[in-house]
Amino acid sequence: MHLRSGVDEDPVTGSAHCTLAPFWGDRLHKNHFLAYQASPRGGEIRVTWEGDRVLLAGQAVTVMRAELAV
């Protein structure tokens, strides 16, 4: 069963790039990448792998803003 929320796919999935950076970094002996997500809306992202952290940079668009009261 496929549930659809009516929200378009995120053009660049940061969590995927956080996983891919160490994977490809080990294989290519690199820690800086320029990545392109080949999805219908697509997008570029600059990826830097620093030990246990992955830094992501690129253009972003705010699609929602909220305030949480606890």
PQR file of N, CA, C, O and H, with PARSE charges and radii, in Angstrom:
ATOM      1  N   MET A   1       0.833  -1.170   0.000 -0.4000 1.5000
ATOM      2  CA  MET A   1       0.000   0.000   0.000 -0.0000 2.0000
ATOM      3  C   MET A   1       0.881   1.237   0.000  0.5500 1.7000
ATOM      4  O   MET A   1       1.827   1.316   0.783 -0.5500 1.4000
ATOM      5  N   HIS A   2       0.592   2.202  -0.858 -0.4000 1.5000
ATOM      6  CA  HIS A   2       1.379   3.419  -0.965 -0.0000 2.0000
ATOM      7  C   HIS A   2       0.542   4.593  -0.489  0.5500 1.7000
ATOM      8  O   HIS A   2      -0.510   4.886  -1.059 -0.5500 1.4000
ATOM      9  H   HIS A   2      -0.177   2.138  -1.494  0.4000 1.0000
ATOM     10  N   LEU A   3       1.006   5.262   0.550 -0.4000 1.5000
ATOM     11  CA  LEU A   3       0.303   6.441   1.049 -0.0000 2.0000
ATOM     12  C   LEU A   3       0.944   7.676   0.449  0.5500 1.7000
ATOM     13  O   LEU A   3       2.169   7.785   0.411 -0.5500 1.4000
ATOM     14  H   LEU A   3       1.860   5.024   1.013  0.4000 1.0000
ATOM     15  N   ARG A   4       0.146   8.584  -0.008 -0.4000 1.5000
ATOM     16  CA  ARG A   4       0.664   9.800  -0.622 -0.0000 2.0000
ATOM     17  C   ARG A   4       0.181  10.986   0.196  0.5500 1.7000
ATOM     18  O   ARG A   4      -1.011  11.124   0.473 -0.5500 1.4000
ATOM     19  H   ARG A   4      -0.849   8.495   0.023  0.4000 1.0000
ATOM     20  N   SER A   5       1.124  11.842   0.578 -0.4000 1.5000
ATOM     21  CA  SER A   5       0.777  12.996   1.405 -0.0000 2.0000
ATOM     22  C   SER A   5       0.455  14.228   0.579  0.5500 1.7000
ATOM     23  O   SER A   5      -0.036  15.217   1.124 -0.5500 1.4000
ATOM     24  H   SER A   5       2.092  11.730   0.353  0.4000 1.0000
ATOM     25  N   GLY A   6       0.720  14.197  -0.733 -0.4000 1.5000
ATOM     26  CA  GLY A   6       0.467  15.363  -1.565 -0.0000 2.0000
ATOM     27  C   GLY A   6       1.632  16.329  -1.584  0.5500 1.7000
ATOM     28  O   GLY A   6       1.528  17.400  -2.183 -0.5500 1.4000
ATOM     29  H   GLY A   6       1.119  13.394  -1.176  0.4000 1.0000
ATOM     30  N   VAL A   7       2.743  15.983  -0.942 -0.4000 1.5000
ATOM     31  CA  VAL A   7       3.924  16.832  -0.922 -0.0000 2.0000
ATOM     32  C   VAL A   7       4.907  16.301  -1.957  0.5500 1.7000
ATOM     33  O   VAL A   7       5.237  15.116  -1.958 -0.5500 1.4000
ATOM     34  H   VAL A   7       2.827  15.114  -0.455  0.4000 1.0000
ATOM     35  N   ASP A   8       5.379  17.194  -2.849 -0.4000 1.5000
ATOM     36  CA  ASP A   8       6.354  16.776  -3.853 -0.0000 2.0000
ATOM     37  C   ASP A   8       7.631  16.287  -3.187  0.5500 1.7000
ATOM     38  O   ASP A   8       7.948  16.663  -2.059 -0.5500 1.4000
ATOM     39  H   ASP A   8       5.110  18.157  -2.849  0.4000 1.0000
ATOM     40  N   GLU A   9       8.349  15.450  -3.903 -0.4000 1.5000
ATOM     41  CA  GLU A   9       9.618  14.907  -3.434 -0.0000 2.0000
ATOM     42  C   GLU A   9      10.604  16.043  -3.157  0.5500 1.7000
ATOM     43  O   GLU A   9      10.627  17.038  -3.881 -0.5500 1.4000
ATOM     44  H   GLU A   9       8.091  15.144  -4.819  0.4000 1.0000
ATOM     45  N   ASP A  10      11.411  15.895  -2.118 -0.4000 1.5000
ATOM     46  CA  ASP A  10      12.463  16.855  -1.817 -0.0000 2.0000
ATOM     47  C   ASP A  10      13.481  16.802  -2.951  0.5500 1.7000
ATOM     48  O   ASP A  10      13.938  15.710  -3.290 -0.5500 1.4000
ATOM     49  H   ASP A  10      11.392  15.086  -1.530  0.4000 1.0000
ATOM     50  N   PRO A  11      13.859  17.934  -3.555 -0.5600 1.5000
ATOM     51  CA  PRO A  11      14.774  17.893  -4.688  0.2800 2.0000
ATOM     52  C   PRO A  11      16.152  17.324  -4.347  0.5500 1.7000
ATOM     53  O   PRO A  11      16.774  16.687  -5.196 -0.5500 1.4000
ATOM     54  N   VAL A  12      16.635  17.537  -3.144 -0.4000 1.5000
ATOM     55  CA  VAL A  12      17.920  16.971  -2.728 -0.0000 2.0000
ATOM     56  C   VAL A  12      17.755  16.397  -1.330  0.5500 1.7000
ATOM     57  O   VAL A  12      17.382  17.109  -0.398 -0.5500 1.4000
ATOM     58  H   VAL A  12      16.130  18.054  -2.454  0.4000 1.0000
ATOM     59  N   THR A  13      18.031  15.120  -1.190 -0.4000 1.5000
ATOM     60  CA  THR A  13      17.843  14.430   0.082 -0.0000 2.0000
ATOM     61  C   THR A  13      19.156  14.446   0.867  0.5500 1.7000
ATOM     62  O   THR A  13      20.066  13.667   0.584 -0.5500 1.4000
ATOM     63  H   THR A  13      18.335  14.542  -1.947  0.4000 1.0000
ATOM     64  N   GLY A  14      19.245  15.341   1.855 -0.4000 1.5000
ATOM     65  CA  GLY A  14      20.465  15.495   2.646 -0.0000 2.0000
ATOM     66  C   GLY A  14      20.868  14.238   3.381  0.5500 1.7000
ATOM     67  O   GLY A  14      22.055  13.923   3.463 -0.5500 1.4000
ATOM     68  H   GLY A  14      18.506  15.974   2.084  0.4000 1.0000
ATOM     69  N   SER A  15      19.897  13.510   3.918 -0.4000 1.5000
ATOM     70  CA  SER A  15      20.231  12.306   4.678 -0.0000 2.0000
ATOM     71  C   SER A  15      20.912  11.267   3.792  0.5500 1.7000
ATOM     72  O   SER A  15      21.795  10.545   4.254 -0.5500 1.4000
ATOM     73  H   SER A  15      18.932  13.766   3.851  0.4000 1.0000
ATOM     74  N   ALA A  16      20.513  11.186   2.538 -0.4000 1.5000
ATOM     75  CA  ALA A  16      21.149  10.235   1.617 -0.0000 2.0000
ATOM     76  C   ALA A  16      22.605  10.634   1.368  0.5500 1.7000
ATOM     77  O   ALA A  16      23.487   9.776   1.324 -0.5500 1.4000
ATOM     78  H   ALA A  16      19.795  11.772   2.163  0.4000 1.0000
ATOM     79  N   HIS A  17      22.851  11.930   1.206 -0.4000 1.5000
ATOM     80  CA  HIS A  17      24.219  12.386   0.957 -0.0000 2.0000
ATOM     81  C   HIS A  17      25.101  12.203   2.190  0.5500 1.7000
ATOM     82  O   HIS A  17      26.306  11.986   2.059 -0.5500 1.4000
ATOM     83  H   HIS A  17      22.135  12.626   1.242  0.4000 1.0000
ATOM     84  N   CYS A  18      24.518  12.286   3.380 -0.4000 1.5000
ATOM     85  CA  CYS A  18      25.286  12.034   4.610 -0.0000 2.0000
ATOM     86  C   CYS A  18      25.736  10.583   4.682  0.5500 1.7000
ATOM     87  O   CYS A  18      26.779  10.290   5.266 -0.5500 1.4000
ATOM     88  H   CYS A  18      23.540  12.462   3.487  0.4000 1.0000
ATOM     89  N   THR A  19      24.981   9.688   4.110 -0.4000 1.5000
ATOM     90  CA  THR A  19      25.350   8.274   4.058 -0.0000 2.0000
ATOM     91  C   THR A  19      26.331   8.003   2.927  0.5500 1.7000
ATOM     92  O   THR A  19      27.257   7.207   3.082 -0.5500 1.4000
ATOM     93  H   THR A  19      24.133   9.926   3.636  0.4000 1.0000
ATOM     94  N   LEU A  20      26.129   8.659   1.796 -0.4000 1.5000
ATOM     95  CA  LEU A  20      26.975   8.419   0.627 -0.0000 2.0000
ATOM     96  C   LEU A  20      28.381   9.007   0.763  0.5500 1.7000
ATOM     97  O   LEU A  20      29.324   8.470   0.182 -0.5500 1.4000
ATOM     98  H   LEU A  20      25.376   9.305   1.671  0.4000 1.0000
ATOM     99  N   ALA A  21      28.540  10.096   1.516 -0.4000 1.5000
ATOM    100  CA  ALA A  21      29.858  10.734   1.641 -0.0000 2.0000
ATOM    101  C   ALA A  21      30.914   9.775   2.197  0.5500 1.7000
ATOM    102  O   ALA A  21      31.968   9.632   1.578 -0.5500 1.4000
ATOM    103  H   ALA A  21      27.774  10.532   1.988  0.4000 1.0000
ATOM    104  N   PRO A  22      30.683   9.108   3.341 -0.5600 1.5000
ATOM    105  CA  PRO A  22      31.696   8.157   3.826  0.2800 2.0000
ATOM    106  C   PRO A  22      31.867   6.952   2.892  0.5500 1.7000
ATOM    107  O   PRO A  22      32.975   6.442   2.722 -0.5500 1.4000
ATOM    108  N   PHE A  23      30.761   6.505   2.292 -0.4000 1.5000
ATOM    109  CA  PHE A  23      30.827   5.364   1.375 -0.0000 2.0000
ATOM    110  C   PHE A  23      31.793   5.661   0.220  0.5500 1.7000
ATOM    111  O   PHE A  23      32.719   4.892  -0.035 -0.5500 1.4000
ATOM    112  H   PHE A  23      29.862   6.919   2.430  0.4000 1.0000
ATOM    113  N   TRP A  24      31.567   6.783  -0.474 -0.4000 1.5000
ATOM    114  CA  TRP A  24      32.402   7.125  -1.624 -0.0000 2.0000
ATOM    115  C   TRP A  24      33.745   7.706  -1.192  0.5500 1.7000
ATOM    116  O   TRP A  24      34.747   7.542  -1.888 -0.5500 1.4000
ATOM    117  H   TRP A  24      30.815   7.408  -0.266  0.4000 1.0000
ATOM    118  N   GLY A  25      33.768   8.384  -0.045 -0.4000 1.5000
ATOM    119  CA  GLY A  25      35.026   8.947   0.433 -0.0000 2.0000
ATOM    120  C   GLY A  25      36.085   7.885   0.659  0.5500 1.7000
ATOM    121  O   GLY A  25      37.242   8.071   0.283 -0.5500 1.4000
ATOM    122  H   GLY A  25      32.954   8.518   0.520  0.4000 1.0000
ATOM    123  N   ASP A  26      35.698   6.770   1.271 -0.4000 1.5000
ATOM    124  CA  ASP A  26      36.627   5.656   1.485 -0.0000 2.0000
ATOM    125  C   ASP A  26      37.122   5.087   0.164  0.5500 1.7000
ATOM    126  O   ASP A  26      38.307   4.789   0.012 -0.5500 1.4000
ATOM    127  H   ASP A  26      34.757   6.619   1.576  0.4000 1.0000
ATOM    128  N   ARG A  27      36.223   4.940  -0.775 -0.4000 1.5000
ATOM    129  CA  ARG A  27      36.582   4.314  -2.049 -0.0000 2.0000
ATOM    130  C   ARG A  27      37.411   5.227  -2.950  0.5500 1.7000
ATOM    131  O   ARG A  27      38.302   4.759  -3.660 -0.5500 1.4000
ATOM    132  H   ARG A  27      35.261   5.181  -0.651  0.4000 1.0000
ATOM    133  N   LEU A  28      37.119   6.526  -2.922 -0.4000 1.5000
ATOM    134  CA  LEU A  28      37.802   7.469  -3.809 -0.0000 2.0000
ATOM    135  C   LEU A  28      38.917   8.246  -3.112  0.5500 1.7000
ATOM    136  O   LEU A  28      39.616   9.037  -3.744 -0.5500 1.4000
ATOM    137  H   LEU A  28      36.395   6.906  -2.346  0.4000 1.0000
ATOM    138  N   HIS A  29      39.079   8.016  -1.803 -0.4000 1.5000
ATOM    139  CA  HIS A  29      40.084   8.732  -1.007 -0.0000 2.0000
ATOM    140  C   HIS A  29      39.913  10.238  -1.137  0.5500 1.7000
ATOM    141  O   HIS A  29      40.871  10.978  -1.362 -0.5500 1.4000
ATOM    142  H   HIS A  29      38.511   7.373  -1.290  0.4000 1.0000
ATOM    143  N   LYS A  30      38.655  10.674  -0.988 -0.4000 1.5000
ATOM    144  CA  LYS A  30      38.308  12.091  -1.073 -0.0000 2.0000
ATOM    145  C   LYS A  30      37.407  12.458   0.099  0.5500 1.7000
ATOM    146  O   LYS A  30      36.735  11.598   0.667 -0.5500 1.4000
ATOM    147  H   LYS A  30      37.877  10.073  -0.805  0.4000 1.0000
ATOM    148  N   ASN A  31      37.398  13.740   0.457 -0.4000 1.5000
ATOM    149  CA  ASN A  31      36.458  14.173   1.483 -0.0000 2.0000
ATOM    150  C   ASN A  31      35.642  15.394   1.046  0.5500 1.7000
ATOM    151  O   ASN A  31      34.841  15.910   1.825 -0.5500 1.4000
ATOM    152  H   ASN A  31      37.944  14.438  -0.004  0.4000 1.0000
ATOM    153  N   HIS A  32      35.839  15.858  -0.190 -0.4000 1.5000
ATOM    154  CA  HIS A  32      35.034  16.945  -0.758 -0.0000 2.0000
ATOM    155  C   HIS A  32      34.415  16.456  -2.060  0.5500 1.7000
ATOM    156  O   HIS A  32      35.099  15.874  -2.903 -0.5500 1.4000
ATOM    157  H   HIS A  32      36.490  15.438  -0.823  0.4000 1.0000
ATOM    158  N   PHE A  33      33.114  16.695  -2.218 -0.4000 1.5000
ATOM    159  CA  PHE A  33      32.399  16.247  -3.408 -0.0000 2.0000
ATOM    160  C   PHE A  33      31.440  17.328  -3.877  0.5500 1.7000
ATOM    161  O   PHE A  33      30.957  18.127  -3.075 -0.5500 1.4000
ATOM    162  H   PHE A  33      32.558  17.168  -1.534  0.4000 1.0000
ATOM    163  N   LEU A  34      31.170  17.353  -5.156 -0.4000 1.5000
ATOM    164  CA  LEU A  34      30.050  18.099  -5.700 -0.0000 2.0000
ATOM    165  C   LEU A  34      29.085  17.042  -6.205  0.5500 1.7000
ATOM    166  O   LEU A  34      29.405  16.293  -7.128 -0.5500 1.4000
ATOM    167  H   LEU A  34      31.563  16.704  -5.808  0.4000 1.0000
ATOM    168  N   ALA A  35      27.911  16.981  -5.605 -0.4000 1.5000
ATOM    169  CA  ALA A  35      26.946  15.924  -5.926 -0.0000 2.0000
ATOM    170  C   ALA A  35      25.746  16.512  -6.655  0.5500 1.7000
ATOM    171  O   ALA A  35      25.408  17.683  -6.482 -0.5500 1.4000
ATOM    172  H   ALA A  35      27.651  17.590  -4.856  0.4000 1.0000
ATOM    173  N   TYR A  36      25.114  15.687  -7.464 -0.4000 1.5000
ATOM    174  CA  TYR A  36      23.875  16.063  -8.142 -0.0000 2.0000
ATOM    175  C   TYR A  36      22.858  14.962  -7.906  0.5500 1.7000
ATOM    176  O   TYR A  36      23.126  13.798  -8.202 -0.5500 1.4000
ATOM    177  H   TYR A  36      25.388  14.735  -7.604  0.4000 1.0000
ATOM    178  N   GLN A  37      21.704  15.312  -7.383 -0.4000 1.5000
ATOM    179  CA  GLN A  37      20.638  14.331  -7.208 -0.0000 2.0000
ATOM    180  C   GLN A  37      19.788  14.344  -8.465  0.5500 1.7000
ATOM    181  O   GLN A  37      19.140  15.343  -8.776 -0.5500 1.4000
ATOM    182  H   GLN A  37      21.487  16.258  -7.142  0.4000 1.0000
ATOM    183  N   ALA A  38      19.793  13.240  -9.179 -0.4000 1.5000
ATOM    184  CA  ALA A  38      19.084  13.131 -10.455 -0.0000 2.0000
ATOM    185  C   ALA A  38      17.653  12.682 -10.224  0.5500 1.7000
ATOM    186  O   ALA A  38      17.282  11.559 -10.566 -0.5500 1.4000
ATOM    187  H   ALA A  38      20.319  12.428  -8.925  0.4000 1.0000
ATOM    188  N   SER A  39      16.861  13.553  -9.650 -0.4000 1.5000
ATOM    189  CA  SER A  39      15.437  13.305  -9.445 -0.0000 2.0000
ATOM    190  C   SER A  39      14.686  14.269 -10.367  0.5500 1.7000
ATOM    191  O   SER A  39      15.309  15.146 -10.965 -0.5500 1.4000
ATOM    192  H   SER A  39      17.162  14.465  -9.373  0.4000 1.0000
ATOM    193  N   PRO A  40      13.381  14.129 -10.492 -0.5600 1.5000
ATOM    194  CA  PRO A  40      12.641  15.016 -11.385  0.2800 2.0000
ATOM    195  C   PRO A  40      12.901  16.507 -11.131  0.5500 1.7000
ATOM    196  O   PRO A  40      12.998  17.276 -12.086 -0.5500 1.4000
ATOM    197  N   ARG A  41      13.016  16.929  -9.868 -0.4000 1.5000
ATOM    198  CA  ARG A  41      13.307  18.338  -9.591 -0.0000 2.0000
ATOM    199  C   ARG A  41      14.792  18.587  -9.410  0.5500 1.7000
ATOM    200  O   ARG A  41      15.237  19.729  -9.527 -0.5500 1.4000
ATOM    201  H   ARG A  41      12.937  16.303  -9.092  0.4000 1.0000
ATOM    202  N   GLY A  42      15.571  17.554  -9.128 -0.4000 1.5000
ATOM    203  CA  GLY A  42      17.028  17.614  -9.067 -0.0000 2.0000
ATOM    204  C   GLY A  42      17.615  18.690  -8.178  0.5500 1.7000
ATOM    205  O   GLY A  42      16.895  19.541  -7.655 -0.5500 1.4000
ATOM    206  H   GLY A  42      15.210  16.626  -9.034  0.4000 1.0000
ATOM    207  N   GLY A  43      18.919  18.648  -8.012 -0.4000 1.5000
ATOM    208  CA  GLY A  43      19.614  19.667  -7.253 -0.0000 2.0000
ATOM    209  C   GLY A  43      21.065  19.312  -7.016  0.5500 1.7000
ATOM    210  O   GLY A  43      21.440  18.141  -6.979 -0.5500 1.4000
ATOM    211  H   GLY A  43      19.503  17.957  -8.438  0.4000 1.0000
ATOM    212  N   GLU A  44      21.890  20.368  -6.853 -0.4000 1.5000
ATOM    213  CA  GLU A  44      23.311  20.189  -6.564 -0.0000 2.0000
ATOM    214  C   GLU A  44      23.565  20.430  -5.083  0.5500 1.7000
ATOM    215  O   GLU A  44      22.861  21.206  -4.436 -0.5500 1.4000
ATOM    216  H   GLU A  44      21.585  21.319  -6.883  0.4000 1.0000
ATOM    217  N   ILE A  45      24.581  19.753  -4.557 -0.4000 1.5000
ATOM    218  CA  ILE A  45      24.945  19.915  -3.155 -0.0000 2.0000
ATOM    219  C   ILE A  45      26.459  19.737  -3.021  0.5500 1.7000
ATOM    220  O   ILE A  45      27.050  18.830  -3.607 -0.5500 1.4000
ATOM    221  H   ILE A  45      25.153  19.123  -5.082  0.4000 1.0000
ATOM    222  N   ARG A  46      27.061  20.618  -2.243 -0.4000 1.5000
ATOM    223  CA  ARG A  46      28.483  20.489  -1.931 -0.0000 2.0000
ATOM    224  C   ARG A  46      28.586  19.699  -0.625  0.5500 1.7000
ATOM    225  O   ARG A  46      27.962  20.048   0.377 -0.5500 1.4000
ATOM    226  H   ARG A  46      26.581  21.354  -1.767  0.4000 1.0000
ATOM    227  N   VAL A  47      29.370  18.647  -0.653 -0.4000 1.5000
ATOM    228  CA  VAL A  47      29.466  17.709   0.469 -0.0000 2.0000
ATOM    229  C   VAL A  47      30.907  17.684   0.974  0.5500 1.7000
ATOM    230  O   VAL A  47      31.842  17.521   0.191 -0.5500 1.4000
ATOM    231  H   VAL A  47      29.877  18.363  -1.466  0.4000 1.0000
ATOM    232  N   THR A  48      31.080  17.845   2.278 -0.4000 1.5000
ATOM    233  CA  THR A  48      32.390  17.731   2.906 -0.0000 2.0000
ATOM    234  C   THR A  48      32.289  16.708   4.023  0.5500 1.7000
ATOM    235  O   THR A  48      31.451  16.838   4.916 -0.5500 1.4000
ATOM    236  H   THR A  48      30.320  17.978   2.915  0.4000 1.0000
ATOM    237  N   TRP A  49      33.130  15.700   3.977 -0.4000 1.5000
ATOM    238  CA  TRP A  49      33.147  14.640   4.973 -0.0000 2.0000
ATOM    239  C   TRP A  49      34.294  14.927   5.933  0.5500 1.7000
ATOM    240  O   TRP A  49      35.458  14.939   5.532 -0.5500 1.4000
ATOM    241  H   TRP A  49      33.811  15.595   3.251  0.4000 1.0000
ATOM    242  N   GLU A  50      33.963  15.158   7.206 -0.4000 1.5000
ATOM    243  CA  GLU A  50      34.954  15.471   8.240 -0.0000 2.0000
ATOM    244  C   GLU A  50      34.790  14.498   9.409  0.5500 1.7000
ATOM    245  O   GLU A  50      34.061  14.784  10.358 -0.5500 1.4000
ATOM    246  H   GLU A  50      33.017  15.148   7.532  0.4000 1.0000
ATOM    247  N   GLY A  51      35.458  13.362   9.342 -0.4000 1.5000
ATOM    248  CA  GLY A  51      35.395  12.368  10.421 -0.0000 2.0000
ATOM    249  C   GLY A  51      33.999  11.821  10.605  0.5500 1.7000
ATOM    250  O   GLY A  51      33.473  11.141   9.723 -0.5500 1.4000
ATOM    251  H   GLY A  51      36.051  13.129   8.571  0.4000 1.0000
ATOM    252  N   ASP A  52      33.387  12.115  11.754 -0.4000 1.5000
ATOM    253  CA  ASP A  52      32.047  11.594  12.011 -0.0000 2.0000
ATOM    254  C   ASP A  52      30.955  12.585  11.607  0.5500 1.7000
ATOM    255  O   ASP A  52      29.790  12.398  11.956 -0.5500 1.4000
ATOM    256  H   ASP A  52      33.814  12.667  12.470  0.4000 1.0000
ATOM    257  N   ARG A  53      31.324  13.631  10.877 -0.4000 1.5000
ATOM    258  CA  ARG A  53      30.347  14.631  10.427 -0.0000 2.0000
ATOM    259  C   ARG A  53      30.397  14.783   8.915  0.5500 1.7000
ATOM    260  O   ARG A  53      31.442  14.613   8.287 -0.5500 1.4000
ATOM    261  H   ARG A  53      32.271  13.783  10.594  0.4000 1.0000
ATOM    262  N   VAL A  54      29.245  15.108   8.351 -0.4000 1.5000
ATOM    263  CA  VAL A  54      29.154  15.441   6.932 -0.0000 2.0000
ATOM    264  C   VAL A  54      28.511  16.821   6.849  0.5500 1.7000
ATOM    265  O   VAL A  54      27.418  17.038   7.372 -0.5500 1.4000
ATOM    266  H   VAL A  54      28.396  15.247   8.861  0.4000 1.0000
ATOM    267  N   LEU A  55      29.196  17.746   6.191 -0.4000 1.5000
ATOM    268  CA  LEU A  55      28.685  19.098   6.020 -0.0000 2.0000
ATOM    269  C   LEU A  55      28.080  19.230   4.634  0.5500 1.7000
ATOM    270  O   LEU A  55      28.682  18.819   3.642 -0.5500 1.4000
ATOM    271  H   LEU A  55      30.084  17.569   5.766  0.4000 1.0000
ATOM    272  N   LEU A  56      26.891  19.803   4.569 -0.4000 1.5000
ATOM    273  CA  LEU A  56      26.178  19.961   3.311 -0.0000 2.0000
ATOM    274  C   LEU A  56      25.996  21.444   3.031  0.5500 1.7000
ATOM    275  O   LEU A  56      25.707  22.218   3.944 -0.5500 1.4000
ATOM    276  H   LEU A  56      26.402  20.137   5.375  0.4000 1.0000
ATOM    277  N   ALA A  57      26.164  21.846   1.777 -0.4000 1.5000
ATOM    278  CA  ALA A  57      25.979  23.244   1.398 -0.0000 2.0000
ATOM    279  C   ALA A  57      25.333  23.306   0.026  0.5500 1.7000
ATOM    280  O   ALA A  57      25.572  22.451  -0.827 -0.5500 1.4000
ATOM    281  H   ALA A  57      26.400  21.217   1.036  0.4000 1.0000
ATOM    282  N   GLY A  58      24.519  24.321  -0.176 -0.4000 1.5000
ATOM    283  CA  GLY A  58      23.857  24.518  -1.454 -0.0000 2.0000
ATOM    284  C   GLY A  58      22.722  25.502  -1.280  0.5500 1.7000
ATOM    285  O   GLY A  58      22.561  26.096  -0.214 -0.5500 1.4000
ATOM    286  H   GLY A  58      24.325  25.015   0.516  0.4000 1.0000
ATOM    287  N   GLN A  59      21.940  25.672  -2.322 -0.4000 1.5000
ATOM    288  CA  GLN A  59      20.794  26.570  -2.254 -0.0000 2.0000
ATOM    289  C   GLN A  59      19.629  25.852  -1.590  0.5500 1.7000
ATOM    290  O   GLN A  59      19.455  24.643  -1.741 -0.5500 1.4000
ATOM    291  H   GLN A  59      22.071  25.189  -3.188  0.4000 1.0000
ATOM    292  N   ALA A  60      18.841  26.619  -0.855 -0.4000 1.5000
ATOM    293  CA  ALA A  60      17.685  26.044  -0.174 -0.0000 2.0000
ATOM    294  C   ALA A  60      16.499  26.995  -0.284  0.5500 1.7000
ATOM    295  O   ALA A  60      16.661  28.199  -0.484 -0.5500 1.4000
ATOM    296  H   ALA A  60      18.983  27.601  -0.733  0.4000 1.0000
ATOM    297  N   VAL A  61      15.329  26.437  -0.150 -0.4000 1.5000
ATOM    298  CA  VAL A  61      14.090  27.205  -0.165 -0.0000 2.0000
ATOM    299  C   VAL A  61      13.299  26.816   1.076  0.5500 1.7000
ATOM    300  O   VAL A  61      13.098  25.630   1.338 -0.5500 1.4000
ATOM    301  H   VAL A  61      15.198  25.459   0.013  0.4000 1.0000
ATOM    302  N   THR A  62      12.852  27.798   1.837 -0.4000 1.5000
ATOM    303  CA  THR A  62      12.017  27.511   2.997 -0.0000 2.0000
ATOM    304  C   THR A  62      10.619  27.158   2.507  0.5500 1.7000
ATOM    305  O   THR A  62       9.979  27.941   1.805 -0.5500 1.4000
ATOM    306  H   THR A  62      13.015  28.762   1.625  0.4000 1.0000
ATOM    307  N   VAL A  63      10.150  25.970   2.886 -0.4000 1.5000
ATOM    308  CA  VAL A  63       8.820  25.542   2.446 -0.0000 2.0000
ATOM    309  C   VAL A  63       7.820  25.523   3.591  0.5500 1.7000
ATOM    310  O   VAL A  63       6.615  25.415   3.365 -0.5500 1.4000
ATOM    311  H   VAL A  63      10.670  25.334   3.456  0.4000 1.0000
ATOM    312  N   MET A  64       8.320  25.630   4.832 -0.4000 1.5000
ATOM    313  CA  MET A  64       7.427  25.664   5.973 -0.0000 2.0000
ATOM    314  C   MET A  64       8.144  26.323   7.139  0.5500 1.7000
ATOM    315  O   MET A  64       9.349  26.152   7.326 -0.5500 1.4000
ATOM    316  H   MET A  64       9.299  25.717   5.016  0.4000 1.0000
ATOM    317  N   ARG A  65       7.395  27.067   7.904 -0.4000 1.5000
ATOM    318  CA  ARG A  65       7.922  27.689   9.107 -0.0000 2.0000
ATOM    319  C   ARG A  65       6.915  27.441  10.216  0.5500 1.7000
ATOM    320  O   ARG A  65       5.710  27.574  10.003 -0.5500 1.4000
ATOM    321  H   ARG A  65       6.417  27.206   7.752  0.4000 1.0000
ATOM    322  N   ALA A  66       7.400  27.082  11.399 -0.4000 1.5000
ATOM    323  CA  ALA A  66       6.488  26.776  12.495 -0.0000 2.0000
ATOM    324  C   ALA A  66       7.126  27.140  13.821  0.5500 1.7000
ATOM    325  O   ALA A  66       8.330  27.381  13.909 -0.5500 1.4000
ATOM    326  H   ALA A  66       8.379  26.974  11.572  0.4000 1.0000
ATOM    327  N   GLU A  67       6.297  27.175  14.846 -0.4000 1.5000
ATOM    328  CA  GLU A  67       6.777  27.430  16.191 -0.0000 2.0000
ATOM    329  C   GLU A  67       6.186  26.346  17.090  0.5500 1.7000
ATOM    330  O   GLU A  67       4.994  26.047  17.019 -0.5500 1.4000
ATOM    331  H   GLU A  67       5.318  26.979  14.774  0.4000 1.0000
ATOM    332  N   LEU A  68       7.025  25.770  17.925 -0.4000 1.5000
ATOM    333  CA  LEU A  68       6.594  24.694  18.815 -0.0000 2.0000
ATOM    334  C   LEU A  68       6.633  25.206  20.239  0.5500 1.7000
ATOM    335  O   LEU A  68       7.678  25.647  20.719 -0.5500 1.4000
ATOM    336  H   LEU A  68       7.994  26.013  17.983  0.4000 1.0000
ATOM    337  N   ALA A  69       5.520  25.151  20.902 -0.4000 1.5000
ATOM    338  CA  ALA A  69       5.448  25.560  22.302 -0.0000 2.0000
ATOM    339  C   ALA A  69       5.380  24.318  23.177  0.5500 1.7000
ATOM    340  O   ALA A  69       4.511  23.463  23.005 -0.5500 1.4000
ATOM    341  H   ALA A  69       4.672  24.793  20.513  0.4000 1.0000
ATOM    342  N   VAL A  70       6.307  24.236  24.110 -0.4000 1.5000
ATOM    343  CA  VAL A  70       6.355  23.065  24.989 -0.0000 2.0000
ATOM    344  C   VAL A  70       5.913  23.451  26.383  0.5500 1.7000
ATOM    345  O   VAL A  70       5.883  22.606  27.277 -0.5500 1.4000
ATOM    346  H   VAL A  70       7.012  24.931  24.249  0.4000 1.0000
TER
END
